[in-house]
Amino acid sequence: MSKNKLLNIRIDPELKKKAKKIASADGRSLSNWVTRLIVREVEKAEKQRASETKR
């Protein structure tokens, strides 16, 4: 059984084309590139929340 879940999103075709080009230049699939972006933003939000909690 897969440990990953499928996430269906709607995206403007031109934006997808640009994102795919960036991902490819980075040697990644679009899926992997988007996953890395989400991980980065989640980590940033968690750090921000943690620092606000300490106040």
N, C-alpha and C positions, 0 to 999 in steps of 0.2 A: 504494500500500500504506500502511496506517495506521501511524503511529509509536507509537500507543498500544496497550496490551495490555488485554484484558478480565480483570477480577478478580471472580470470583463468590464471594460470602460469604453466610453465613447470619446473620440478625439478627432479634432479637425484633421482632414487628410493632409493638408499642407504642414501642420505641426508634426504629425506623425512622420512625414517624409524627412523633415529637418532633424527630428530626434533620432531617427534611424541612421541618418548620415553621421551624426555626432557619435552615436554608439558604435557604429562600424569603424570610425576613425580611432576610437578608443579600444578597438579589438574585442568588442562585446556585442552580444545580441541585444536587441531592443528591450527584451524582457529583463535581462540581467542588468542593463543600464538603468531602467526604471526602478527595479528593485533596489539598486544601490542608492538612488536618489531618495527613495522612501526611507530606507534605513538611516541615511544621513539626517533627514529631517526629523525622524522620530527621536534619534539620539539627541539632536539639538533641542527639541521640545522637552525631553526628559531632563536634560541638564538645566534648562531654563526653569522648569517647574521645581527642581530640587533646590536651586539657588533662591527662588522666591519663598520656598517653604522655610528655609533657614533664617529668613528675616524676621 
